[in-house]
Amino acid sequence: MKKILSLIASFFLAFGANAQVQEARLQASGLTCSMCSKAVLNALQKIPFVQKVDVDIDKQEYTLAFKAGAAVDPDALSGAVEDAGFSVAKLDLTAKLDPQKVEKDKHITIGGKTYHFLNAKGQELPATATFKVVDKSFVSEKEFKKVSSLSSMACVITGKMETCCTKAPGAAARVYHVML
């Protein structure tokens, strides 16, 4: 019996392991010079799961590649930018996904993190998909107000799994709100 349970658990872990955030495009706000850009670059390069960071100074945009199999934490990215004295204006994540259909307000686990899709319309996600993180620390206050009206679920405002969340591992677990 233990062997059967072990095989079943291994199957589900292997199936879920395919979903992985591979890349991000982060735009920082408040940068005024190349020294500012360098401060953000240095902060992002210190994050343990970041493999490589390329910067486009003109767009104030950073392209990040992540280490294979590493758990990517969007809050750590935002925190690094804030610790450097700036803020995140935009964060797009690109992930390798298992084939699945996504509906509005559906929660999907990618790389051990939960993502809540606010604007999905029953489409099949491609094997590689890019989506925008729209939580408070990833967009302007004005944009957050706009996107938070797309769902009546309480977790959109708190950023934590609430009773409205399906398959919630716990009321205090973090959930990221995203748009395709």
C-alpha positions in Angstrom: 0.0 0.0 0.0 2.8 2.4 0.8 4.4 1.7 -2.5 1.2 2.5 -4.4 0.8 5.8 -2.4 4.4 6.7 -3.0 4.0 6.1 -6.8 0.8 8.2 -6.9 2.5 11.0 -5.0 5.6 10.8 -7.3 3.3 11.0 -10.3 1.6 14.2 -9.1 4.8 15.8 -8.0 6.4 15.1 -11.4 3.3 16.4 -13.2 3.2 19.6 -11.2 7.0 20.1 -11.5 6.6 20.9 -15.2 5.0 24.2 -14.4 7.9 26.6 -13.9 8.5 30.4 -14.2 11.4 30.7 -16.6 11.8 34.4 -17.3 10.5 37.8 -16.2 10.5 41.3 -17.6 10.5 43.9 -14.8 10.1 47.6 -15.3 11.3 49.8 -12.5 9.9 53.3 -11.8 11.8 56.3 -10.4 15.1 55.7 -12.1 16.7 58.9 -13.2 20.2 57.9 -14.2 22.5 55.0 -15.0 23.6 54.8 -11.3 20.0 54.2 -10.3 19.7 51.5 -13.0 22.9 49.9 -11.7 21.6 49.9 -8.1 18.5 47.9 -9.2 20.6 45.6 -11.4 22.9 44.8 -8.4 19.9 44.2 -6.2 18.3 41.8 -8.7 21.5 39.9 -9.3 21.8 39.1 -5.5 18.5 37.1 -5.5 19.4 33.4 -5.1 17.0 32.1 -7.8 18.1 34.7 -10.5 20.5 33.3 -13.0 21.0 36.3 -15.3 19.8 39.9 -15.6 19.9 42.0 -18.7 19.0 45.7 -18.6 17.6 48.1 -21.1 18.4 51.5 -19.5 16.2 53.4 -22.0 13.0 51.4 -21.1 14.1 51.1 -17.4 13.4 47.4 -18.0 15.2 44.3 -16.7 15.0 40.8 -18.3 15.6 38.1 -15.8 16.4 34.4 -16.4 15.9 32.1 -13.5 17.8 29.0 -12.4 16.3 25.8 -13.6 14.1 24.2 -11.0 14.3 27.2 -8.7 11.2 28.5 -6.9 10.6 32.0 -8.2 9.2 34.5 -5.7 7.7 37.6 -7.3 7.7 39.3 -3.8 11.5 38.9 -3.6 11.9 40.6 -7.0 9.7 43.5 -5.8 11.5 43.6 -2.5 14.9 43.8 -4.1 13.8 46.8 -6.3 12.3 48.5 -3.2 15.4 47.9 -1.2 17.4 49.7 -3.9 15.1 52.7 -3.4 12.7 52.3 -6.3 9.4 50.5 -7.2 8.1 48.0 -9.6 6.0 49.6 -12.4 5.4 46.3 -14.2 6.2 42.6 -13.9 5.5 40.1 -16.7 6.3 36.4 -16.0 6.9 33.8 -18.6 6.2 30.2 -17.5 6.4 26.8 -18.9 3.0 25.2 -18.2 1.2 21.9 -18.2 -1.6 22.0 -20.8 -4.8 23.3 -19.1 -7.8 25.5 -19.7 -8.0 28.6 -17.6 -11.1 30.4 -16.6 -11.7 33.8 -14.9 -10.9 33.5 -11.1 -9.1 30.2 -11.6 -6.1 29.5 -9.4 -3.1 27.7 -10.9 0.1 26.6 -9.1 3.3 27.4 -11.0 6.6 26.6 -9.4 5.1 26.3 -6.0 3.3 29.7 -6.1 -0.4 30.2 -6.6 -1.6 32.5 -9.4 -5.2 33.8 -9.7 -6.2 34.7 -13.3 -8.5 37.7 -13.4 -9.2 38.0 -17.1 -9.1 34.5 -18.5 -12.0 33.5 -20.8 -11.9 29.8 -20.9 -8.8 29.6 -23.2 -6.3 26.8 -23.3 -3.0 28.0 -22.0 0.0 27.4 -24.4 3.0 25.4 -23.3 4.7 28.7 -22.6 2.6 31.7 -21.5 3.3 35.2 -20.4 1.1 37.0 -17.8 1.2 40.3 -15.9 1.3 40.4 -12.1 -1.2 43.0 -11.0 -1.0 43.0 -7.2 -0.5 46.2 -5.3 3.3 46.2 -5.3 3.6 45.4 -9.0 1.4 48.1 -10.6 0.4 51.7 -9.9 -2.4 52.5 -7.4 -4.6 53.6 -10.3 -4.1 50.4 -12.2 -4.6 48.3 -9.1 -8.0 49.9 -8.5 -9.0 49.2 -12.1 -7.9 45.5 -12.1 -9.2 44.8 -8.6 -12.7 45.5 -9.9 -12.4 42.5 -12.3 -13.2 40.1 -9.5 -15.3 40.2 -6.4 -13.1 37.7 -4.6 -11.6 39.0 -1.3 -8.1 37.7 -2.1 -7.6 40.3 -4.8 -7.5 43.0 -2.2 -5.5 41.1 0.5 -3.1 39.2 -1.7 -3.7 36.2 0.7 -5.9 33.2 0.1 -9.3 33.7 1.5 -12.3 31.5 1.9 -13.2 32.5 -1.7 -10.1 30.7 -3.0 -10.5 27.1 -4.3 -8.1 24.5 -3.1 -6.6 27.0 -0.7 -3.7 25.4 1.3 -4.3 27.9 4.1 -5.9 31.3 4.8 -2.5 33.0 5.2 -1.0 31.6 1.9 0.1 34.2 -0.7 -1.7 34.3 -4.0 -0.6 36.4 -7.0 -3.2 38.0 -9.2 -2.4 38.0 -12.9 -3.8 38.9 -16.3 -3.1 37.3 -19.6 
